């Protein structure tokens, strides 16, 4: 059964991210420390194919994802869509660590 595409207004996404980050800042302060660096990653091809278990697990690295984001801040004209994937890696780690 195919689901309808999910429509997400960017302005609401930005507001939700801001609310979540303000909560983290109130809980943890202006800097967060990630306890882990390596994590399991599922390929984009397999991530949304829920009819089969992923076969191509890889290892991601939070410090590498963060480095890509620091590079983005230094060179904003080089932004690509995959920066959101690296951002998601970091946000997931923070969200799983801080209540």
Order of alpha helices (4+ residues) and beta strands (2+ residues): alpha-beta-alpha-beta-alpha-alpha
